[in-house]
Amino acid sequence: MADDSITNFVEMQSNGIVCYLMSRPHNIKYNVGIYRCNTIKDLLDKIKNPQ
């Protein structure tokens, strides 16, 4: 899953669902490590090559 809401991101991750946080001005302050995506291409690359 991918979302730009930190609330949805935390909810998904805490329930064992891999979620990526899409960067937006309202969520840039949150450090989510490898789960942050800046573009759709970035998201697709992470899905294809998970770490």
Helices and strands as residue ranges (DSSP letters): E 2-3, H 6-14, E 20-22, G 33-35, E 36-37, H 40-48
